[in-house]
């Protein structure tokens, strides 16, 4: 891997954070996830962002809708396995035409070793699309900043439901700790 690729691969959480700040996101909700750990830390450290830890991902969909009604922009950080928990709540986003932004760390793709992550990892883009969510995936660190800004603009200025999928090739395949 080239040095510039390594740098951009390691800096992608900062690029997403920068994009969220530029989009004036004030609320971030998440279920703890290793793929989002650095981004979550950046959000928690920022005094201008309210960070909420969820017990289940669908709570984040409701929080995002409530935040919009209250005048704030929010983002749901979730893993692809948590997308399945959101499907029914995405009906509210669709029926009420709420802007919605999710950033999804993908599993079940590049180098996956956990067999039960594969079905939802493969279904995530399809399921989100079927629920009216515009899906964009990034696999290279150098694309993350621009993709975050574009997805946030599409969601908050365009009034769309948007999911930015962070491919497993970007976040890295997980393995058992030895």
Residue frames as a rotation matrix with the C-alpha (Angstrom) as fourth column:
UNK 1
0.584 0.812 0.000 0.00
0.812 -0.584 0.000 0.00
0.000 0.000 -1.000 0.00
UNK 2
-0.138 -0.609 0.781 1.32
0.550 -0.703 -0.451 3.43
0.824 0.368 0.432 -0.94
UNK 3
-0.817 -0.295 -0.496 2.03
0.577 -0.400 -0.712 6.00
0.012 -0.868 0.497 1.77
UNK 4
-0.835 0.544 0.084 -0.77
-0.529 -0.836 0.147 8.34
0.150 0.079 0.986 0.61
UNK 5
-0.048 0.825 -0.564 -3.22
-0.242 0.538 0.808 5.41
0.969 0.175 0.174 0.63
UNK 6
-0.308 -0.134 -0.942 -2.11
0.780 0.532 -0.330 4.41
0.545 -0.836 -0.059 4.14
UNK 7
-0.989 -0.070 -0.132 -2.50
0.133 -0.821 -0.555 8.01
-0.070 -0.567 0.821 5.37
UNK 8
-0.531 0.847 -0.014 -5.98
-0.734 -0.452 0.506 8.37
0.423 0.279 0.862 3.89
UNK 9
-0.070 0.488 -0.870 -6.97
0.153 0.867 0.474 4.92
0.986 -0.100 -0.135 5.19
UNK 10
-0.472 -0.205 -0.858 -6.04
0.840 0.191 -0.508 5.92
0.268 -0.960 0.082 8.74
UNK 11
-0.972 0.016 -0.235 -7.54
0.068 -0.936 -0.346 9.40
-0.225 -0.353 0.908 8.56
UNK 12
-0.631 0.761 0.150 -11.00
0.262 0.028 0.965 8.57
0.730 0.648 -0.217 7.27
UNK 13
0.031 0.706 -0.707 -12.74
0.994 0.052 0.095 9.01
0.104 -0.706 -0.701 10.66
UNK 14
-0.434 -0.263 -0.862 -11.37
0.449 -0.892 0.046 12.58
-0.781 -0.366 0.506 10.81
UNK 15
-0.996 0.084 0.022 -12.59
-0.015 -0.412 0.911 13.20
0.086 0.907 0.412 7.27
UNK 16
-0.255 0.956 -0.143 -16.09
0.697 0.285 0.658 12.05
0.670 0.068 -0.739 8.18
UNK 17
0.004 0.209 -0.978 -16.02
0.924 -0.375 -0.077 14.19
-0.382 -0.903 -0.194 11.32
UNK 18
-0.810 -0.356 -0.465 -14.95
0.160 -0.898 0.409 17.21
-0.564 0.257 0.785 9.29
UNK 19
-0.834 0.534 0.137 -17.78
0.144 -0.029 0.989 16.56
0.533 0.845 -0.052 6.83
UNK 20
-0.017 0.849 -0.527 -20.32
0.920 0.219 0.323 16.29
0.390 -0.480 -0.786 9.64
UNK 21
-0.249 -0.143 -0.958 -19.12
0.666 -0.743 -0.062 19.57
-0.703 -0.653 0.280 11.14
UNK 22
-0.982 -0.128 -0.136 -19.34
-0.016 -0.669 0.743 21.30
-0.186 0.732 0.655 7.74
UNK 23
-0.542 0.840 -0.030 -22.90
0.302 0.228 0.925 19.98
0.784 0.493 -0.378 7.42
UNK 24
-0.522 0.270 0.809 -23.73
-0.703 -0.673 -0.229 21.43
0.483 -0.689 0.541 10.86
UNK 25
0.165 0.495 -0.853 -24.60
0.182 0.835 0.520 18.06
0.969 -0.241 0.048 12.39
UNK 26
-0.201 -0.168 0.965 -25.31
-0.778 -0.572 -0.262 18.63
0.596 -0.803 -0.016 16.08
UNK 27
0.338 0.339 0.878 -26.48
-0.811 0.578 0.089 15.19
-0.477 -0.742 0.470 17.20
UNK 28
-0.321 -0.482 -0.815 -24.75
-0.731 0.673 -0.110 11.86
0.602 0.561 -0.569 16.70
UNK 29
0.411 0.455 0.790 -26.27
-0.835 0.536 0.126 8.59
-0.366 -0.711 0.601 17.82
UNK 30
-0.151 -0.580 -0.801 -24.72
-0.739 0.604 -0.298 5.15
0.657 0.547 -0.519 17.75
UNK 31
0.988 0.097 0.119 -24.61
-0.149 0.790 0.594 1.65
-0.036 -0.605 0.796 19.11
UNK 32
0.276 -0.959 0.065 -20.99
-0.635 -0.132 0.761 0.99
-0.721 -0.251 -0.645 20.13
UNK 33
0.972 0.000 0.234 -19.07
0.184 0.621 -0.762 -0.34
-0.146 0.784 0.603 17.13
UNK 34
0.205 -0.979 -0.017 -15.38
0.490 0.087 0.867 -0.95
-0.847 -0.186 0.497 16.56
UNK 35
-0.114 -0.220 0.969 -15.65
0.992 -0.080 0.098 0.27
0.055 0.972 0.227 12.97
UNK 36
0.465 0.377 0.801 -16.88
0.368 -0.905 0.212 3.66
0.805 0.196 -0.559 14.18
UNK 37
0.475 -0.215 -0.854 -14.80
0.880 0.088 0.467 3.84
-0.026 -0.973 0.231 17.39
UNK 38
-0.606 -0.783 -0.142 -12.45
0.772 -0.621 0.135 6.67
-0.194 -0.027 0.981 16.32
UNK 39
-0.560 0.493 0.666 -15.31
0.212 -0.692 0.690 8.70
0.801 0.528 0.283 14.83
UNK 40
0.530 0.765 -0.366 -17.38
0.532 0.036 0.846 8.23
0.660 -0.643 -0.388 17.99
UNK 41
0.061 -0.602 -0.796 -14.44
0.964 -0.173 0.204 9.45
-0.261 -0.780 0.569 20.10
UNK 42
-0.852 -0.367 0.374 -14.14
0.481 -0.831 0.279 12.59
0.208 0.417 0.885 17.95
UNK 43
-0.140 0.896 0.421 -17.85
0.163 -0.398 0.903 13.30
0.977 0.195 -0.090 18.33
UNK 44
0.558 0.318 -0.766 -17.86
0.760 0.175 0.626 12.73
0.333 -0.932 -0.144 22.10
UNK 45
-0.288 -0.803 -0.521 -14.92
0.917 -0.389 0.093 15.12
-0.277 -0.451 0.848 22.49
UNK 46
-0.762 0.035 0.647 -16.69
0.349 -0.819 0.456 17.93
0.546 0.573 0.611 20.61
UNK 47
-0.815 0.410 -0.409 -18.70
0.303 -0.299 -0.905 20.18
-0.493 -0.862 0.119 22.94
UNK 48
-0.578 0.598 -0.556 -20.98
-0.746 -0.663 0.063 21.29
-0.331 0.451 0.829 20.09
UNK 49
-0.351 0.422 -0.836 -22.19
-0.505 0.666 0.549 17.76
0.788 0.615 -0.021 19.37
UNK 50
0.086 0.461 0.883 -24.62
-0.932 0.350 -0.092 15.80
-0.351 -0.816 0.460 21.52
UNK 51
-0.548 -0.337 -0.766 -23.62
-0.593 0.802 0.072 12.15
0.589 0.494 -0.639 21.33
UNK 52
0.213 0.728 0.652 -26.17
-0.952 0.304 -0.029 9.52
-0.219 -0.615 0.757 22.35
UNK 53
-0.894 -0.436 -0.106 -25.40
-0.446 0.889 0.104 5.85
0.048 0.140 -0.989 22.88
UNK 54
0.033 0.969 -0.246 -28.37
-0.939 0.114 0.324 3.74
0.342 0.221 0.914 21.81
UNK 55
-0.214 -0.026 0.976 -29.57
-0.549 0.830 -0.098 0.35
-0.808 -0.557 -0.192 23.01
UNK 56
-0.029 0.211 0.977 -30.79
0.684 0.716 -0.135 -0.51
-0.728 0.665 -0.165 19.52
UNK 57
-0.838 -0.505 0.206 -30.26
0.477 -0.494 0.727 1.08
-0.265 0.708 0.655 16.13
UNK 58
-0.204 0.827 0.523 -33.93
0.806 -0.161 0.569 1.82
0.555 0.538 -0.634 15.41
UNK 59
0.428 0.269 -0.863 -33.89
0.783 -0.587 0.206 4.29
-0.451 -0.764 -0.462 18.30
UNK 60
-0.531 -0.754 -0.387 -31.45
0.396 -0.625 0.673 6.30
-0.749 0.203 0.630 16.18
UNK 61
-0.654 0.402 0.640 -33.94
0.637 -0.162 0.753 6.61
0.407 0.901 -0.150 13.35
UNK 62
0.454 0.869 -0.197 -36.51
0.825 -0.326 0.462 8.06
0.337 -0.372 -0.865 15.76
UNK 63
0.184 -0.476 -0.860 -33.87
0.636 -0.609 0.473 10.33
-0.749 -0.634 0.191 17.31
UNK 64
-0.810 -0.528 0.256 -32.92
0.515 -0.431 0.741 11.63
-0.281 0.732 0.621 13.85
UNK 65
-0.228 0.819 0.526 -36.55
0.704 -0.234 0.670 12.45
0.672 0.524 -0.524 13.03
UNK 66
0.645 0.464 -0.607 -37.02
0.764 -0.411 0.498 14.19
-0.019 -0.785 -0.620 16.38
UNK 67
-0.246 -0.816 -0.522 -33.79
0.637 -0.543 0.547 16.13
-0.730 -0.198 0.654 15.99
UNK 68
-0.786 -0.012 0.618 -34.95
0.566 -0.417 0.711 17.43
0.249 0.909 0.335 12.61
UNK 69
0.250 0.961 0.122 -38.32
0.726 -0.269 0.633 18.44
0.641 -0.070 -0.764 14.07
UNK 70
0.666 -0.054 -0.744 -36.42
0.650 -0.449 0.614 20.30
-0.367 -0.892 -0.264 16.80
UNK 71
0.961 -0.227 -0.160 -34.20
-0.275 -0.859 -0.432 22.14
-0.039 0.459 -0.888 14.32
UNK 72
0.119 -0.962 0.246 -31.05
-0.659 0.108 0.744 20.00
-0.742 -0.251 -0.621 14.56
UNK 73
0.460 -0.135 -0.878 -29.24
-0.724 0.516 -0.458 17.83
0.515 0.846 0.140 12.07
UNK 74
0.314 -0.323 0.893 -28.21
-0.698 0.559 0.448 14.38
-0.644 -0.764 -0.050 13.19
UNK 75
-0.050 -0.358 -0.932 -26.50
-0.814 0.556 -0.170 11.24
0.579 0.750 -0.319 11.95
UNK 76
0.817 0.249 0.520 -26.95
-0.487 0.780 0.392 7.59
-0.308 -0.574 0.759 12.88
UNK 77
-0.261 -0.903 -0.341 -23.72
-0.935 0.324 -0.142 5.59
0.239 0.282 -0.929 13.07
UNK 78
0.571 0.506 0.646 -24.44
-0.629 0.775 -0.052 1.90
-0.527 -0.377 0.761 12.72
UNK 79
-0.686 -0.686 0.244 -22.95
-0.404 0.638 0.656 -1.36
-0.605 0.351 -0.714 11.55
UNK 80
-0.622 0.450 -0.641 -24.53
-0.641 0.178 0.747 -3.19
0.450 0.875 0.178 8.62
UNK 81
-0.738 0.355 -0.575 -25.89
0.478 0.875 -0.074 -5.81
0.477 -0.329 -0.815 11.02
UNK 82
-0.680 0.474 -0.559 -27.86
0.388 -0.414 -0.823 -3.04
-0.622 -0.777 0.098 12.77
UNK 83
-0.855 0.380 -0.353 -29.54
-0.517 -0.582 0.627 -1.90
0.033 0.719 0.694 9.56
UNK 84
-0.611 0.635 -0.472 -31.95
0.283 0.733 0.619 -4.83
0.739 0.244 -0.627 9.87
UNK 85
-0.486 0.403 -0.775 -33.13
0.847 0.000 -0.531 -3.40
-0.214 -0.915 -0.342 13.19
UNK 86
-0.753 0.072 -0.654 -34.01
-0.023 -0.996 -0.083 -0.08
-0.657 -0.048 0.752 11.49
UNK 87
-0.907 0.291 0.306 -36.28
0.366 0.182 0.913 -1.28
0.210 0.939 -0.271 8.70
UNK 88
0.002 0.988 -0.157 -39.65
0.983 0.027 0.183 -0.67
0.185 -0.155 -0.971 10.39
UNK 89
0.182 0.026 -0.983 -38.59
0.547 -0.833 0.080 2.76
-0.817 -0.553 -0.166 11.70
UNK 90
-0.857 -0.510 -0.073 -37.41
0.204 -0.466 0.861 3.77
-0.473 0.723 0.504 8.23
UNK 91
-0.266 0.863 0.429 -41.10
0.929 0.112 0.352 3.69
0.256 0.492 -0.832 7.31
UNK 92
0.505 0.418 -0.755 -41.47
0.672 -0.739 0.040 6.87
-0.541 -0.528 -0.655 9.39
UNK 93
-0.420 -0.733 -0.535 -38.63
0.101 -0.623 0.776 8.55
-0.902 0.272 0.336 7.48
UNK 94
-0.900 0.061 0.431 -40.23
0.435 0.166 0.885 7.59
-0.018 0.984 -0.176 4.19
UNK 95
-0.033 0.996 0.078 -43.86
0.978 0.016 0.208 8.39
0.206 0.083 -0.975 5.09
UNK 96
0.656 0.280 -0.701 -43.02
0.555 -0.808 0.197 11.75
-0.511 -0.518 -0.686 6.69
UNK 97
0.670 -0.453 0.588 -40.29
0.505 -0.301 -0.809 12.66
0.544 0.839 0.027 4.17
UNK 98
0.884 -0.443 -0.149 -37.72
-0.092 -0.476 0.875 13.40
-0.459 -0.759 -0.462 6.88
UNK 99
0.416 -0.865 -0.280 -34.14
-0.647 -0.065 -0.760 14.09
0.639 0.497 -0.587 5.85
UNK 100
0.915 -0.125 0.382 -32.04
-0.207 0.669 0.714 11.22
-0.345 -0.733 0.587 7.20
UNK 101
0.321 -0.881 -0.347 -28.33
-0.725 0.007 -0.689 10.46
0.609 0.473 -0.636 7.23
UNK 102
0.904 -0.142 0.404 -26.75
-0.181 0.729 0.660 7.19
-0.388 -0.670 0.633 8.32
UNK 103
0.100 -0.911 -0.399 -23.13
-0.934 0.052 -0.353 6.16
0.342 0.408 -0.846 8.16
UNK 104
0.897 0.382 0.224 -22.87
-0.424 0.885 0.189 2.39
-0.126 -0.265 0.956 8.06
UNK 105
-0.267 -0.961 0.077 -19.72
-0.919 0.278 0.279 0.40
-0.290 0.003 -0.957 8.80
UNK 106
0.498 0.520 -0.694 -20.01
-0.790 0.603 -0.115 -2.68
0.359 0.605 0.711 6.63
UNK 107
-0.337 -0.490 0.804 -19.43
-0.608 0.765 0.212 -6.31
-0.719 -0.417 -0.556 7.57
UNK 108
0.353 0.503 0.789 -19.90
0.158 0.799 -0.580 -9.41
-0.922 0.330 0.203 5.44
UNK 109
0.945 -0.103 -0.310 -17.70
-0.326 -0.331 -0.886 -8.11
-0.011 0.938 -0.346 2.65
UNK 110
0.417 -0.880 -0.229 -13.95
-0.432 0.030 -0.902 -8.02
0.800 0.474 -0.367 2.01
UNK 111
-0.522 -0.824 -0.222 -12.13
-0.253 0.398 -0.882 -10.60
0.815 -0.404 -0.416 4.14
UNK 112
0.170 0.663 0.729 -15.06
-0.945 -0.099 0.310 -11.38
0.278 -0.742 0.610 6.47
UNK 113
-0.765 -0.462 -0.448 -14.53
-0.312 0.876 -0.369 -14.39
0.563 -0.143 -0.814 8.69
UNK 114
-0.779 0.568 0.266 -17.79
-0.176 0.208 -0.962 -14.37
-0.602 -0.796 -0.062 10.67
UNK 115
-0.879 0.378 0.289 -20.37
0.454 0.486 0.747 -16.29
0.142 0.788 -0.599 8.65
UNK 116
-0.012 0.962 -0.274 -23.41
0.976 -0.049 -0.214 -14.69
-0.219 -0.270 -0.938 10.33
UNK 117
-0.175 -0.097 -0.980 -22.25
0.075 -0.994 0.085 -11.20
-0.982 -0.059 0.181 9.26
UNK 118
-0.924 -0.332 0.191 -22.38
0.187 0.043 0.981 -12.10
-0.334 0.942 0.022 5.58
UNK 119
-0.281 0.860 0.427 -26.17
0.957 0.217 0.192 -12.23
0.072 0.462 -0.884 4.96
UNK 120
0.638 0.565 -0.524 -26.95
0.620 -0.780 -0.087 -8.77
-0.458 -0.269 -0.847 6.35
UNK 121
-0.209 -0.791 -0.575 -23.74
0.034 -0.594 0.804 -7.33
-0.977 0.148 0.151 4.94
UNK 122
-0.891 -0.094 0.444 -24.82
0.420 0.202 0.885 -8.44
-0.173 0.975 -0.140 1.49
UNK 123
-0.077 0.975 0.207 -28.47
0.980 0.036 0.197 -7.36
0.185 0.218 -0.958 2.01
UNK 124
-0.186 0.012 -0.982 -27.79
0.644 -0.754 -0.131 -3.90
-0.742 -0.657 0.132 3.49
UNK 125
-0.905 -0.160 -0.395 -27.59
-0.130 -0.780 0.612 -1.89
-0.406 0.605 0.685 0.23
UNK 126
-0.752 0.659 -0.017 -30.65
0.263 0.324 0.909 -3.65
0.604 0.679 -0.416 -1.20
UNK 127
-0.114 0.728 -0.676 -32.76
0.988 0.154 -0.001 -3.32
0.104 -0.668 -0.737 1.95
UNK 128
-0.421 -0.093 -0.902 -31.92
0.405 -0.909 -0.095 0.35
-0.812 -0.405 0.421 2.37
UNK 129
-0.983 0.039 -0.178 -32.72
-0.176 -0.450 0.875 1.05
-0.046 0.892 0.449 -1.28
UNK 130
-0.530 0.835 -0.150 -36.06
0.578 0.484 0.657 -0.76
0.621 0.261 -0.739 -0.99
UNK 131
0.060 0.524 -0.850 -36.92
0.960 -0.262 -0.094 1.54
-0.272 -0.810 -0.519 1.95
UNK 132
0.816 0.334 0.471 -36.27
0.513 -0.793 -0.327 4.63
0.264 0.509 -0.819 -0.17
UNK 133
0.641 -0.684 -0.349 -32.79
-0.018 -0.468 0.883 5.35
-0.768 -0.560 -0.312 1.16
UNK 134
0.845 -0.481 -0.233 -30.18
-0.350 -0.169 -0.921 6.55
0.404 0.860 -0.311 -1.35
UNK 135
0.815 -0.554 0.172 -27.09
0.240 0.592 0.770 4.40
-0.528 -0.586 0.615 -0.88
UNK 136
0.694 -0.712 -0.108 -23.49
-0.476 -0.341 -0.811 5.39
0.540 0.614 -0.575 -1.59
UNK 137
0.902 -0.428 -0.059 -20.50
0.356 0.659 0.662 3.21
-0.245 -0.618 0.747 -0.68
UNK 138
0.585 -0.810 -0.043 -16.86
-0.745 -0.516 -0.423 4.21
0.321 0.280 -0.905 -0.28
UNK 139
0.937 -0.314 -0.155 -13.95
0.338 0.927 0.165 1.80
0.092 -0.207 0.974 -0.20
UNK 140
-0.029 -0.978 0.209 -10.99
0.803 -0.147 -0.578 4.20
0.596 0.151 0.789 -0.27
UNK 141
-0.013 -0.061 -0.998 -9.96
0.900 -0.437 0.015 6.64
-0.437 -0.898 0.060 2.43
UNK 142
-0.893 -0.423 -0.152 -9.31
0.318 -0.834 0.451 9.41
-0.318 0.354 0.880 -0.05
UNK 143
-0.636 0.719 0.279 -13.00
0.219 -0.178 0.959 9.38
0.739 0.672 -0.044 -1.06
UNK 144
-0.300 0.561 -0.772 -14.52
0.936 0.329 -0.126 9.53
0.183 -0.760 -0.624 2.42
UNK 145
-0.666 0.000 -0.746 -14.45
0.368 -0.870 -0.328 13.29
-0.649 -0.493 0.579 2.99
UNK 146
-0.878 0.332 -0.345 -16.08
-0.477 -0.538 0.695 14.19
0.045 0.774 0.631 -0.32
UNK 147
-0.556 0.693 -0.459 -18.62
0.281 0.676 0.681 11.38
0.782 0.250 -0.571 0.04
UNK 148
-0.455 0.371 -0.809 -19.58
0.871 -0.007 -0.492 12.52
-0.188 -0.928 -0.320 3.55
UNK 149
-0.752 0.135 -0.645 -20.13
-0.090 -0.991 -0.103 16.09
-0.653 -0.020 0.757 2.37
UNK 150
-0.818 0.438 -0.373 -22.12
-0.433 -0.043 0.900 14.96
0.378 0.898 0.225 -0.68
UNK 151
-0.485 0.653 -0.582 -24.33
0.597 0.733 0.325 12.60
0.639 -0.190 -0.745 1.32
UNK 152
-0.515 0.275 -0.812 -24.98
0.700 -0.412 -0.583 15.23
-0.495 -0.868 0.019 4.02
UNK 153
-0.836 0.196 -0.513 -25.90
-0.385 -0.875 0.294 17.79
-0.391 0.443 0.807 1.36
UNK 154
-0.712 0.576 -0.402 -28.23
-0.137 0.447 0.884 15.32
0.689 0.684 -0.240 -0.32
UNK 155
-0.400 0.556 -0.729 -29.88
0.858 0.506 -0.085 14.51
0.322 -0.659 -0.680 3.02
UNK 156
-0.301 0.248 -0.921 -30.17
0.738 -0.551 -0.389 17.91
-0.604 -0.797 -0.017 4.68
UNK 157
-0.646 0.056 -0.762 -30.38
-0.356 -0.905 0.235 20.26
-0.676 0.423 0.604 1.70
UNK 158
-0.799 0.301 -0.520 -32.09
-0.457 0.257 0.851 17.82
0.390 0.918 -0.068 -0.66
UNK 159
-0.084 0.821 0.565 -34.46
-0.985 0.019 -0.174 16.38
-0.154 -0.571 0.806 1.92
UNK 160
0.294 0.132 -0.947 -33.51
-0.553 0.832 -0.056 12.79
0.780 0.540 0.318 1.15
UNK 161
0.807 -0.157 0.570 -32.81
-0.383 0.596 0.706 9.68
-0.450 -0.788 0.420 3.19
UNK 162
0.529 -0.735 -0.425 -29.17
-0.563 0.071 -0.823 8.76
0.635 0.675 -0.376 2.57
UNK 163
0.886 -0.365 0.284 -26.80
-0.019 0.585 0.811 6.06
-0.463 -0.724 0.511 3.80
UNK 164
0.371 -0.871 -0.323 -23.05
-0.848 -0.176 -0.500 6.26
0.378 0.459 -0.804 3.35
UNK 165
0.999 -0.038 0.021 -21.67
0.029 0.946 0.323 2.73
-0.032 -0.322 0.946 3.49
UNK 166
0.258 -0.964 0.063 -18.08
-0.954 -0.244 0.175 2.39
-0.154 -0.105 -0.983 4.64
UNK 167
0.669 0.041 -0.742 -16.89
-0.422 0.843 -0.334 -0.71
0.611 0.537 0.582 2.82
UNK 168
0.950 -0.287 0.126 -15.07
0.060 0.561 0.825 -3.39
-0.308 -0.776 0.550 4.77
UNK 169
0.395 -0.843 0.366 -12.08
0.835 0.163 -0.526 -2.87
0.384 0.513 0.768 2.53
UNK 170
0.158 -0.266 0.951 -11.87
-0.114 -0.962 -0.250 0.68
0.981 -0.069 -0.183 3.98
UNK 171
0.591 0.165 0.790 -12.50
-0.749 -0.252 0.613 -0.10
0.300 -0.954 -0.026 7.64
UNK 172
-0.531 -0.845 -0.065 -10.54
-0.791 0.522 -0.319 -3.35
0.304 -0.118 -0.945 7.55
UNK 173
0.281 0.555 -0.783 -11.57
-0.191 0.832 0.521 -6.95
0.940 0.002 0.340 7.99
UNK 174
0.326 -0.095 0.941 -11.79
-0.943 -0.107 0.316 -7.96
0.070 -0.990 -0.125 11.60
UNK 175
-0.038 -0.358 -0.933 -10.14
-0.173 0.922 -0.347 -11.02
0.984 0.148 -0.097 13.06
UNK 176
0.860 0.276 -0.430 -10.04
0.328 0.348 0.878 -12.85
0.392 -0.896 0.209 16.34
UNK 177
0.445 -0.715 0.539 -7.60
-0.802 -0.586 -0.115 -11.32
0.398 -0.381 -0.834 18.83
UNK 178
0.626 -0.285 -0.726 -4.92
0.288 0.950 -0.124 -13.84
0.725 -0.131 0.676 19.78
